[in-house]
Amino acid sequence: MLELSALGRRYGDVVALDGLSFAVEPGQVHGFVGANGAGKTTAMRIVMGVERADAGSVRWRGAPIDAAARRRFGYMPEERGLYPKMPCARQLAYLARLHGMPKAVARERAGAWLARFGLAERAGDKVEDLSLGNQQRIQLAAALVHEPDLLVLDEPFSGLDPIGTDVMVEVLLEQAGRGVPVLFSSHQLELVERVCDAVAIIDAGRLVAHGAVESLRRGDGPDLVRVDVDASAPSWWQGLPGVGLHRAEDGRVLLELGPEADPDAVLDAARAAGSVRHFGLVERSLAERYREVVGDPREAVGQGR
């Protein structure tokens, strides 16, 4: 298990991390989301030893992380770290050897990952001659080639087409299936919601929400009920105990139901108001939950944040 405990990091007057704590379990695909500058990359660099924390600690399998442990990690940095003029296969084999693999095994694993990502025919090509999407595939292969015990990936889906994304998802799920903790950052919340077991949401260096995806989507807020009704009275729900308006549009309303609200009473009121075409609970998306805990960035700009 990877554990981040009360991590703190400052750059002059800027607080990059402020008591950040969460854990990634073995075999768990764990998302790490937040706005640009929220502190995700800084936290990942501290895990990998690229930067040092001002406070707090990172532990792997219950112990402080040393160089030997990090040698068994797979890392995909935000700034891609490939050698542009080195052929793909040679580069992957070289990186595998840096992680301690024997020469023959390193070459075999390099070829296997090139084939897996559909790049076997480009094995002798320089990285700089590949498209950005294929360079992204090579970068992920570099993180995987030595069969790591932990994967830390900063925006691994950036620049990938839908097919490349599907292959990447398949690979990450396979790694988790063999017990590898997978931590990755992404701005693609629909993808995070589909792939991840758990998610940490960070804002201004602080953890603002963390947990299983299903738990995060439920959140602590009221239940949401969608009602489509052809009503003569547009505000038919007003006066119902514990019921408030979340959003309304063209005869469709999304109502917030507090603890004292009675869904049956809401349905009865809708029927009394007109012809009900739809009535049902609405599950929040991860994107909606993100907006609840982080806020709308457009509003933040207006407030000078």
Backbone torsions as a table, in degrees:
resi	resn	phi	psi	omega
1	MET	NA	139.7	175.2
2	LEU	-98.0	127.8	-178.5
3	GLU	-125.1	123.4	171.5
4	LEU	-103.4	124.1	-173.4
5	SER	-126.6	111.6	173.4
6	ALA	51.0	43.4	-178.5
7	LEU	-68.2	133.8	174.9
8	GLY	-128.9	140.2	177.7
9	ARG	-154.0	130.6	178.2
10	ARG	-122.4	147.7	169.8
11	TYR	-122.4	92.0	-174.1
12	GLY	65.5	-121.2	179.4
13	ASP	-87.2	-4.8	-177.2
14	VAL	-91.5	126.0	175.9
15	VAL	-92.3	109.9	-179.2
16	ALA	-85.7	-39.4	177.3
17	LEU	-133.7	137.7	-174.7
18	ASP	-134.2	83.2	177.7
19	GLY	69.3	37.8	-176.3
20	LEU	-73.4	126.5	179.7
21	SER	-141.2	128.4	167.1
22	PHE	-168.9	169.4	-177.7
23	ALA	-131.0	151.1	175.8
24	VAL	-117.7	120.0	-174.8
25	GLU	-81.4	157.2	174.0
26	PRO	-57.6	135.3	178.3
27	GLY	74.1	13.7	-177.1
28	GLN	-104.7	132.6	170.3
29	VAL	-92.6	114.5	-169.4
30	HIS	-119.3	119.4	178.2
31	GLY	-84.8	152.6	-179.0
32	PHE	-135.9	105.6	-170.9
33	VAL	-126.2	154.3	-180.0
34	GLY	168.0	166.4	180.0
35	ALA	-66.9	164.8	172.6
36	ASN	-57.1	132.3	-179.6
37	GLY	84.3	6.4	-178.2
38	ALA	-74.2	-20.9	178.5
39	GLY	120.2	4.0	-176.9
40	LYS	-62.3	-50.7	-177.8
41	THR	-63.8	-40.5	177.7
42	THR	-58.8	-45.3	179.8
43	ALA	-61.7	-42.5	-179.7
44	MET	-66.4	-39.1	178.1
45	ARG	-64.6	-35.2	177.5
46	ILE	-67.6	-41.8	176.4
47	VAL	-56.1	-42.1	-175.8
48	MET	-85.2	-2.8	179.0
49	GLY	80.5	8.8	177.3
50	VAL	-72.4	-33.1	175.1
51	GLU	-129.1	162.4	178.6
52	ARG	-109.9	143.8	176.9
53	ALA	-80.2	148.1	172.6
54	ASP	-79.7	-25.2	-179.7
55	ALA	-152.3	159.3	177.8
56	GLY	84.7	-171.5	-175.5
57	SER	-153.0	161.7	172.6
58	VAL	-124.5	131.4	-179.5
59	ARG	-125.5	145.9	178.5
60	TRP	-126.3	120.8	-177.5
61	ARG	55.6	37.9	174.3
62	GLY	84.0	1.8	-176.6
63	ALA	-129.3	155.9	174.4
64	PRO	-58.1	147.8	-176.6
65	ILE	-84.7	128.1	175.8
66	ASP	-114.6	-178.1	-176.2
67	ALA	-63.6	-35.8	-179.8
68	ALA	-65.0	-39.4	178.9
69	ALA	-67.5	-44.1	-178.7
70	ARG	-65.6	-24.7	177.4
71	ARG	-63.1	-22.5	-179.4
72	ARG	-96.5	7.2	177.9
73	PHE	-93.2	152.3	171.0
74	GLY	-110.7	128.4	-172.7
75	TYR	-130.2	132.3	173.8
76	MET	-119.6	102.7	-174.8
77	PRO	-76.1	162.4	177.1
78	GLU	-63.3	-45.6	174.4
79	GLU	-88.5	112.2	-173.6
80	ARG	-59.6	136.5	-170.2
81	GLY	-112.9	33.7	-179.7
82	LEU	-86.8	159.2	174.9
83	TYR	-88.4	110.0	-170.0
84	PRO	-63.6	-29.2	-175.1
85	LYS	-98.5	4.6	179.2
86	MET	-94.3	135.6	177.3
87	PRO	-58.4	148.5	-171.9
88	CYS	-58.6	-53.0	-176.3
89	ALA	-63.0	-43.8	179.8
90	ARG	-62.0	-39.9	-179.0
91	GLN	-64.8	-46.4	-179.8
92	LEU	-63.6	-41.4	178.4
93	ALA	-64.1	-40.5	178.3
94	TYR	-61.0	-46.3	-179.8
95	LEU	-65.7	-36.4	177.0
96	ALA	-63.5	-39.4	178.9
97	ARG	-67.0	-35.2	175.7
98	LEU	-61.3	-27.3	177.9
99	HIS	-88.5	5.8	173.3
100	GLY	100.4	6.7	179.9
101	MET	-78.3	142.0	173.3
102	PRO	-61.5	155.3	-173.3
103	LYS	-57.4	-47.4	-177.6
104	ALA	-65.7	-40.7	179.6
105	VAL	-67.1	-39.3	179.6
106	ALA	-61.5	-43.1	178.7
107	ARG	-65.0	-41.3	-179.9
108	GLU	-63.6	-44.1	-179.1
109	ARG	-68.2	-36.2	177.3
110	ALA	-61.4	-45.9	179.1
111	GLY	-64.2	-38.9	-179.2
112	ALA	-64.4	-42.0	-179.2
113	TRP	-73.0	-34.1	174.1
114	LEU	-61.4	-42.2	177.9
115	ALA	-65.0	-40.8	-178.4
116	ARG	-61.2	-36.7	-179.4
117	PHE	-93.5	13.3	176.4
118	GLY	70.9	27.5	-175.8
119	LEU	-119.8	19.4	-177.6
120	ALA	-58.6	-36.6	-178.7
121	GLU	-74.2	-11.8	179.6
122	ARG	-103.1	14.1	-174.9
123	ALA	-56.8	-35.4	-177.7
124	GLY	-92.0	-1.9	-178.7
125	ASP	-81.5	149.4	174.2
126	LYS	-70.7	148.5	-179.9
127	VAL	-59.4	-37.5	-177.3
128	GLU	-66.7	-16.4	179.4
129	ASP	-88.0	-3.5	179.9
130	LEU	-89.5	158.2	172.1
131	SER	-66.9	164.7	179.9
132	LEU	-61.8	-38.0	178.2
133	GLY	-63.8	-41.6	178.6
134	ASN	-71.1	-33.4	173.3
135	GLN	-62.1	-36.4	177.2
136	GLN	-63.8	-39.5	177.6
137	ARG	-63.9	-41.8	178.2
138	ILE	-64.2	-38.5	179.5
139	GLN	-63.3	-40.7	177.2
140	LEU	-67.8	-40.4	176.9
141	ALA	-58.7	-36.4	178.1
142	ALA	-63.6	-32.9	178.1
143	ALA	-76.5	-19.9	-173.8
144	LEU	-105.6	-17.7	-165.8
145	VAL	-61.6	-27.8	-177.8
146	HIS	-96.1	14.0	178.9
147	GLU	54.7	66.7	-171.5
148	PRO	-71.0	160.5	175.8
149	ASP	-88.8	-16.0	-179.4
150	LEU	-148.6	140.0	175.9
151	LEU	-116.2	127.9	176.3
152	VAL	-125.0	110.8	-169.7
153	LEU	-125.9	121.7	-178.6
154	ASP	-98.7	107.5	-179.6
155	GLU	54.4	56.7	-176.8
156	PRO	-69.6	-18.9	-176.4
157	PHE	-94.9	0.2	-178.2
158	SER	-62.4	126.3	175.2
159	GLY	83.0	2.6	-179.0
160	LEU	-88.8	143.8	173.2
161	ASP	-79.8	172.1	-176.6
162	PRO	-56.3	-39.0	179.4
163	ILE	-68.0	-42.8	176.9
164	GLY	-61.8	-38.1	177.1
165	THR	-63.5	-42.9	179.4
166	ASP	-62.0	-41.7	178.7
167	VAL	-64.6	-42.5	179.7
168	MET	-61.4	-45.1	178.2
169	VAL	-59.9	-45.3	-179.6
170	GLU	-58.9	-42.7	-179.5
171	VAL	-65.7	-44.4	-179.2
172	LEU	-63.3	-40.3	178.5
173	LEU	-66.3	-36.4	175.9
174	GLU	-63.1	-43.4	179.3
175	GLN	-62.6	-43.5	176.4
176	ALA	-62.1	-35.6	-180.0
177	GLY	-63.4	-24.7	176.6
178	ARG	-96.3	14.5	172.7
179	GLY	94.9	5.5	-178.1
180	VAL	-80.2	127.3	169.9
181	PRO	-70.0	132.3	-178.6
182	VAL	-120.4	117.3	176.4
183	LEU	-114.9	121.0	177.4
184	PHE	-139.9	146.4	176.7
185	SER	-98.8	150.6	178.1
186	SER	-165.9	150.3	172.1
187	HIS	-96.1	-3.1	-178.8
188	GLN	-89.3	86.1	-171.5
189	LEU	-66.3	-32.7	176.8
190	GLU	-63.5	-38.7	177.7
191	LEU	-68.5	-44.0	177.3
192	VAL	-58.1	-43.9	-179.7
193	GLU	-62.7	-37.5	-177.5
194	ARG	-74.9	-34.7	-169.5
195	VAL	-96.7	-35.4	-165.2
196	CYS	-86.2	149.9	170.7
197	ASP	-84.2	-36.9	-178.0
198	ALA	-143.6	160.2	-177.1
199	VAL	-142.0	140.5	169.7
200	ALA	-111.5	127.2	177.5
201	ILE	-107.7	126.8	-174.8
202	ILE	-120.5	142.5	178.5
203	ASP	-142.1	122.1	179.8
204	ALA	52.4	41.8	176.5
205	GLY	81.2	-1.3	-178.3
206	ARG	-113.0	143.1	174.9
207	LEU	-76.4	121.1	-178.4
208	VAL	-108.9	-15.5	174.8
209	ALA	-162.7	144.3	-179.5
210	HIS	-158.7	139.2	176.0
211	GLY	155.1	-173.7	176.5
212	ALA	-62.6	149.5	-175.9
213	VAL	-57.8	-45.6	-179.3
214	GLU	-60.6	-42.0	179.9
215	SER	-65.6	-40.2	179.9
216	LEU	-65.6	-39.8	-179.4
217	ARG	-65.2	-36.0	177.3
218	ARG	-67.3	-44.8	178.5
219	GLY	63.2	-167.0	179.9
220	ASP	-105.0	1.4	-175.9
221	GLY	-83.4	-178.2	-179.3
222	PRO	-70.7	158.1	172.0
223	ASP	-65.5	150.2	176.5
224	LEU	-111.4	133.1	178.3
225	VAL	-123.6	128.2	175.5
226	ARG	-96.0	130.5	179.0
227	VAL	-130.0	121.8	173.0
228	ASP	-106.4	115.9	-175.2
229	VAL	-144.2	136.4	172.6
230	ASP	-85.9	90.1	-171.7
231	ALA	-111.0	139.7	175.1
232	SER	-74.4	-32.1	177.1
233	ALA	-100.0	110.8	-173.7
234	PRO	-66.6	-21.4	-178.8
235	SER	-114.0	47.4	-173.9
236	TRP	-62.7	-22.1	-176.4
237	TRP	-83.3	-14.2	-176.4
238	GLN	-62.2	137.3	-179.5
239	GLY	95.4	-12.2	176.8
240	LEU	-73.9	131.1	-177.8
241	PRO	-59.4	130.4	174.4
242	GLY	74.2	11.3	-176.5
243	VAL	-111.8	129.7	177.0
244	GLY	-134.4	160.8	-179.2
245	LEU	-87.3	127.7	174.5
246	HIS	-95.4	-44.7	179.4
247	ARG	-164.2	147.1	178.1
248	ALA	-137.3	141.3	-179.8
249	GLU	-162.8	118.0	172.1
250	ASP	49.7	54.3	176.8
251	GLY	81.6	-5.4	177.9
252	ARG	-106.6	127.7	178.2
253	VAL	-123.8	146.1	173.3
254	LEU	-113.4	113.5	-174.1
255	LEU	-105.7	144.8	174.6
256	GLU	-96.9	126.0	-178.6
257	LEU	-109.5	113.1	176.4
258	GLY	-77.8	179.4	-177.0
259	PRO	-58.5	-31.4	-176.7
260	GLU	-88.4	-2.7	-178.0
261	ALA	-74.8	147.6	178.5
262	ASP	-114.5	108.5	-178.8
263	PRO	-56.6	-35.9	178.9
264	ASP	-63.5	-38.3	178.4
265	ALA	-66.2	-35.9	177.1
266	VAL	-64.4	-45.4	179.0
267	LEU	-63.1	-41.3	178.3
268	ASP	-61.3	-41.5	179.8
269	ALA	-66.2	-37.7	178.3
270	ALA	-65.3	-42.6	178.5
271	ARG	-63.7	-37.2	179.4
272	ALA	-68.8	-26.8	-177.1
273	ALA	-83.3	-24.9	-177.3
274	GLY	170.3	-161.5	-178.2
275	SER	-85.2	118.9	-178.0
276	VAL	-87.1	120.4	179.1
277	ARG	-96.9	-23.7	179.5
278	HIS	-157.5	141.3	174.8
279	PHE	-150.8	122.1	-180.0
280	GLY	-175.8	156.2	176.0
281	LEU	-67.9	145.5	179.1
282	VAL	-114.6	129.2	177.7
283	GLU	-88.8	128.9	177.9
284	ARG	-63.3	145.0	170.1
285	SER	-85.2	164.1	176.1
286	LEU	-62.3	-34.4	178.7
287	ALA	-62.7	-40.8	178.2
288	GLU	-65.5	-42.1	178.7
289	ARG	-63.8	-38.9	177.6
290	TYR	-58.9	-45.6	-179.7
291	ARG	-64.2	-34.3	179.6
292	GLU	-64.6	-41.0	-173.8
293	VAL	-92.4	-24.3	-179.2
294	VAL	-103.2	-34.7	-177.2
295	GLY	99.1	165.5	178.3
296	ASP	-80.1	121.4	-178.5
297	PRO	-59.6	-26.6	178.4
298	ARG	-67.9	-37.3	176.7
299	GLU	-69.1	-36.0	-179.9
300	ALA	-62.6	-39.1	179.1
301	VAL	-63.6	-42.2	-179.8
302	GLY	-65.5	-25.4	-179.4
303	GLN	-93.3	-0.8	177.2
304	GLY	77.4	24.4	178.7
305	ARG	-73.7	NA	NA
